[in-house]
Amino acid sequence: MHPLDTNDRRDLLREKAGLGFCNITKCCTEVCPEHIKITDNAIIPLKERVVDNSYDPLVWLGRKIRRRIKSD
């Protein structure tokens, strides 16, 4: 989530890291001994990025257009 980090980890988060298994009950925030609000500061924004990349119709259309241009 660091602004200088340019790696795209959305596929990793969705497929291998199990981000989809988090049901955002904030149990991890409640029991964190360091009082880190990981749900609000990391998990929710990451889930939004993954969903935008995977299910946004405009992103889907953009991918289709780019593929068509590359194949021509």
C-alpha positions as CSV (number, residue, x, y, z in Angstrom):
1,M,0.0,0.0,0.0
2,H,3.0,2.3,0.0
3,P,2.7,5.0,-2.7
4,L,6.1,4.3,-4.1
5,D,5.5,0.6,-4.5
6,T,4.7,0.1,-8.2
7,N,4.2,-3.7,-8.2
8,D,0.8,-4.9,-9.2
9,R,-0.2,-7.6,-6.7
10,R,-3.9,-7.7,-7.4
11,D,-3.8,-11.2,-9.0
12,L,-1.6,-12.5,-6.2
13,L,-4.0,-11.2,-3.6
14,R,-7.0,-12.6,-5.3
15,E,-5.7,-16.0,-6.2
16,K,-2.9,-17.1,-3.8
17,A,-3.0,-14.8,-0.7
18,G,-6.7,-15.5,0.0
19,L,-7.9,-11.9,0.3
20,G,-11.4,-13.1,-0.7
21,F,-11.6,-15.2,2.4
22,C,-11.6,-12.1,4.7
23,N,-15.2,-11.3,5.6
24,I,-14.3,-7.9,7.1
25,T,-15.6,-8.6,10.6
26,K,-12.7,-6.7,12.1
27,C,-11.9,-9.5,14.5
28,C,-8.2,-9.1,13.6
29,T,-8.4,-5.4,14.5
30,E,-10.0,-6.1,17.8
31,V,-7.4,-8.6,19.0
32,C,-4.3,-6.8,17.6
33,P,-1.9,-6.0,20.4
34,E,-0.5,-3.1,18.5
35,H,-3.9,-1.5,17.8
36,I,-3.3,-1.6,14.1
37,K,-6.5,-1.0,12.1
38,I,-5.5,-3.4,9.3
39,T,-9.1,-3.9,8.1
40,D,-9.7,-0.2,7.5
41,N,-6.2,0.7,6.3
42,A,-5.3,-2.2,4.2
43,I,-7.8,-5.0,3.7
44,I,-10.8,-2.9,2.5
45,P,-8.7,-0.8,0.1
46,L,-7.0,-3.9,-1.3
47,K,-10.4,-5.7,-1.8
48,E,-11.7,-2.6,-3.6
49,R,-8.6,-2.6,-6.0
50,V,-9.1,-6.3,-6.7
51,V,-12.8,-5.9,-7.4
52,D,-12.2,-2.9,-9.6
53,N,-9.7,-4.8,-11.6
54,S,-11.7,-7.9,-12.0
55,Y,-15.3,-6.8,-12.2
56,D,-15.5,-3.2,-13.4
57,P,-17.2,-3.2,-16.9
58,L,-15.1,-0.2,-18.1
59,V,-11.8,-2.1,-17.2
60,W,-13.2,-5.2,-19.0
61,L,-14.0,-3.1,-22.1
62,G,-10.6,-1.4,-22.1
63,R,-8.9,-4.8,-22.0
64,K,-11.0,-6.0,-24.9
65,I,-10.1,-2.9,-27.0
66,R,-6.4,-3.2,-26.1
67,R,-6.4,-6.9,-27.2
68,R,-8.1,-6.1,-30.4
69,I,-5.6,-3.3,-31.2
70,K,-2.6,-5.5,-30.5
71,S,-4.0,-8.3,-32.7
72,D,-4.5,-6.0,-35.7
